[in-house]
Amino acid sequence: MTVNDIAARLEELAPLDFAEDFDNVGLLVGDPGMEVNGILITLDTLEAVVEEAIEKGCNLIVSFHPIVFKGLKKITGGTYVERVVARAIENRVAIYSIHTALDNVMRGVNGRICDEIGLSDRRILIPRKGLLRKLTTYVPESGRQALLEALFAAGAGEVGNYSSCSFSNTGEGTFLPGEEANPTLGARGQLQREPESQLHLTFTADREKRILRALWENHPYEEVAYEVTSLENSYQQVGMGMVGTLQEALGEKDFLELLKVRFGTPCIRHSELMGNTIRRVAVLGGSGAFAIGAAKAAGADAFVTSDIKYHEFYQAAGELLLADVGHYETEQFTKNLLYDYLTEKIPNFAISLSGTRTNPINYY
């Protein structure tokens, strides 16, 4: 299998179109056509991780965090980022990052946090905008059903838990084939009036190429009239953070003890205890203070995240419990998530979990 083949499997789980605009995801180092001998999965691509990949015979590193986040102007070994990139290139080791693409899917980072805490009835905390598109096209009545089925098969017309969703209007289409045309209906030089259906189907941005390919390959007309428009609607299945419900309500201290056990951390920074019970919980792996307002709006009793600053703790304002369990701690399950997914997708392939500790924070 090539690097591109592995990337395609990963992007079935977390399409790169779902990543945040500020992010740098996908293949960062290496040849997309290179044959893969082994995969090493890590949270961060450090120098020790590249050495581990070389020792294990793995020439593809799948990393959660991107080693190249901002543009590199030189590679002289002056920083750990430059040394990682140089060492990887020198040893033909490719590096692929999935980062916020995996953050933003239901089965991703935050879904795994929900698994660890035991949350049910989950939904996205901040649904993503700008991901939805609408296809409008026109097809003769005789070809309507076949075209719809092809578009559905390509992934168009999925709305939440529903599939094969579309809307159609009927009307009359007109066209005048030119001298070099090869019309399916009508004749050159003669105005054709044809009963047609106007079809409307929504889809996510990551599916646009294959949906348009299905349109062109299955539409009966020589020239296909269509429009693709961007929608402002939020997409409820993709976005930052999640919110769910504990099976049984817990007191604040019992909830914090649960977090210490599940996240394997000796201490948790938290806002003032108010004597409330915790049932509805919002989570966001990594730096999530920006979502405190969204957690409140979702009716959360507690918000589990990391990297909360001093003044941001005041935003709890007696309305919910803020629990900062640590950046690494919230994302530590990601390696296993990716390992489980890839071993299911490509069994009998050399896939390893990195044994290198990449958490830069220590506790005394």
N, C-alpha and C positions, 0 to 999 in steps of 0.2 A: 504494500500500500504506500502511496505517496503522502507527502505533507498535505497536499490539497485534499486527498481522500479523508484523512483524519479531521481536517478542518471542516469538511462538509458534514461529518458526523456530529462534531461539536456544535455546529450552527443549526442542526436540527433541534438541539436542546435550547440554544440561546442564539438566535439570529443576531448578527452584528448590527443590523439596523435598529435593534432594541437598545443598544448602548447609548449612554449620554453623549451629547455633542462635544463635551470637553474631553472625552476619554480618547485613549489610543489603544484600540483593540485589533485582534487579528494576528496575522503573521508579521512579526517585528524583525526577525532575523532569519535568514536562510532562503533556500531555493524551494518554491512551492512544488516543483516537480520531483524533488529528491525522494528516493525510496526510503521508507522509515524502517529501521531495524529494531527500535525499541522506544518506548515513551516513558518519560519521567514526569510525574505530576507534583507540582509544588505550589505553595502560596506565593512565594517571592523567588525571583531568579537572582540569587546572589552568586558570588564567585565560587563558594563551596558547593553550590548546587550544580553549577556547570561541571566542576571536577567530579562530582558524584555521577552525573550523567555520562561523562567520559569513562569512568571506571566501570559503570554498569553496561556499557555498550549501547546506551540510549542516544540517538541522534535527533530526538525531538523532545523539547521541554514544553509541557503545557502548564502555564503559570496563570494564577488568578490575577495578580497585579502585573501591570506592564513595566518591564525594566526600562523601556524608553517611553517616557511620558511627555516630556517637552523635547523640542528638536535638539539633536546633537550637532554642534558646529565643528567638532573635532573628535578624533578617537586617538588620544595619545597616552591613555592609561592614567590620566590625572585624577580620575574619579572612579568609584566602584562601578558606576554604570558603564563608563568607557572600557574598563577592564573586562567586565562581563561580556560586552558585545564583541570585543576583540578576541577574547578566548573562545567564544562560541563560533565566530567566523573561522578562526584558525583551525578548529577541530570539526568543522562542518556540522555543527549542532544548531538546529533550527529552534527558534523560540516563538511560541504562540501564546497570546494573552487573551483572556475572555472577559475579565473584569465586570464592568457595569452591565454588559449584555446578560451575564448570569445573575447579577443583582436583580434585574428587572423582570425575570420570568417567575411564574408561580412555582415551578419545580427547582428554583435556584437557591441562592444563598439564604434568603429570608424564609423560604419554605422549609429549608433544613433546620433553621433556628426554631421555627414553629414545631417541627418534629421533636426536637430536643426538649422543648418546654412542655409539649403536650397540648398544643392549641388546635381546636377544631373550628368549623364555620369560618374559614379564612377568606379574606379578600385583600386586594391590593390597597395599600394605605394612600398612595398618591398616584392615581392612574395617569398614564403617559398620554400627552397630547401630541398631535402631529404624525401619528403612525397610521391613521386610517386613510384609505383612498376609496374613491367610487369610480367604477367603470360604467360608462354609458355607451351602448352600441346599438346598431340597427340591423335587423336580420329578417329575411323573408319568412313568412309564417311557416312555410314548409321545412325550414331549417332551424327553427327556434329551439325545439327540445334537444336536438343533438348538440347544438352549441352550448346550451345551458349545462348539459351533463359534462361536457368537456371542461367548461369553466369551473364547475363545482369540483371536479376531480383535481384541478390545478390549485384549489384552495380558496377560490372566490366564494362569497356568500356565507361566510361563517360569522355568526353574531353570538358571542358568549357561548352558551351551551347548545346553540342551534346551528345547524348546517343546512346547505341547499336553500339559502335565503335569497330571494330575488323579487323584483317588481317589474311588471311589463305593461306598456301601453300599446294599443294597436292604432295604426294610422296608415296613410298612403305615402310611400316613398317614390321619388322620381329620379331618373338619371338618363343621360343621353350618352351612349357609348361612342367614343371616337373611332377613327379609322383603324387605329392600331390596337384597339381594345379587344379583349376576348371574353365577352360577357357570358356569365352563367345563365342569365335570363335576358330576354330581349335581343335586339340585333343592332349592329353598327348603324349609326346615323338615324336611328329611330328612338324617339322619346318613350321610355318605358315607365309605366305606372304600376307599382307593385304593392300589394298589401304587406305591411311590415310590422314587426314588433320592436318597440324601443325597450331595451333591457337595462336594468340598473342593478348592480351588485357591488357590495363593499368588500374590502380585503385589507390586509396589513401590508405595509410598504415592502417588507422582505419578500413578499410573494409576487411582486409586480412583474418581474421578468418572465416567470414561468406562466403567469396568467395571460400576459400579452402573447406569448408564444402559442398557448392553447387557442387564443382568439384567432390569430393569423392562420394557424394550421387547420382549424375546424370551421371557419366561416366560409360559407359557400361563394361569397362574392370575390371577384378578382381584386377589387380595391375595397378595403374594410374601413368604414367610417366609425370612429370611436373617439371618446374623450375620457381622460383620466383626471380627476380633480382631487385635491387634498381637502380633507375634512378637519374641522376644528374639534370634533367630538373627542372626549377622552376615551381611551381604550381600556376597559375595565380589567383585562387579563394581563396587562403589562404595566409595570411602573415600580417606583421606589417603595420599599417597606411593605409590611403586611400587618393585618390586625386579625386576631382570633380570640377564642374563648377557652379558658381553662375548664376542665371537666368539673372541678369543684373549686369554689372560692377559697382563697387563702388570706390569712392575715399578712400584713406588710412584711414583718420579720420572717415569717415562714416562706413567703415568696422570695425574699432575698436569699434565704438559705438554699432554696431550690435552685436559684440561679448560680450560686457559688458551686454547688455540686455539678450541675449540668455543664457549666462553662469551665470547670476546673480552675477556678481562680481563688486566691487567698483573701481577696478583698474586693469590695464593690463601692464605688463612689455613688452616692444617691442623694436625692433631695430630702427635705424634712419629712419625717414620718408623721402621718396625720391620724393614725388609728383606723384607717379605712380597710375594707376587704378588697382583694384583687380578684377580678374575674375576667374582665375584658382587657387584653394585652396587645399593645402595638410593638412591633420589632423592626429594626433597621440595622443591618450589618454594616460595620465600618462607621464613618463619621456621619452621625444622623441628627445632630442638633437642629438642623434646618427644618426637620419634620415635627418638632414639638407641637406646633400649632395644629398640624394635621392629625396628630395623635389625640389631641384634645377634641377636635371636631368629630373624630370617629367614636368618641365616647369611651376612650381607653381609661382604665383605672391605673395603668402603668405603661411606661414606654421604656423598652430595653434597647440600648444602642451604645455608642462610645464617643470619646473625644468631646464630651460636653465641657465647655469653658465655664469659668467661675460665674460670670454674670448670666449665663444661659440657664443655670440652675434656678434662678429667680423666676424663670418663665413657668415653672411648675405651678406657682401662684396658688397652692392649696388645692389645685384641681386634679392632679394626678401625681404618681410617684415616678420620678426619673431615676433610672438605674443605668449607670455607666459601667459596663462589665469589662471594657477594654477592647481596643480595635482588633488585635490578633484573636482575642477570645471569641468575638462574634463571628469571625471568618474562618476559624480553625477547622470547621467541618467541611469546608469547600473541597479540600483535597479528596476526602473520602467520597463526596458527592460525585466528583468528576471520575474518580477511579471506578466506582460502582457503575456509572453510566457507560463508560468506555468499555469496560470488561463485558458488559451485557451486549453492547453494540458490535464489538469486534472480539469475540471470545478466541482463546488460543493464540493471542497476540501478546508480545512482551510488554506489559504495562506495569510500572513500579510506582509506589508511593515514595516520595523523597523522605529520607530519614534526617535531613538537615534541619536543625531548629532555626527558624528565620524570624522569630519574635525579637525585635530589638529592645523590648522592655523587660526589665528584671525586677523582682520584688525582694526586699530585704526584711 
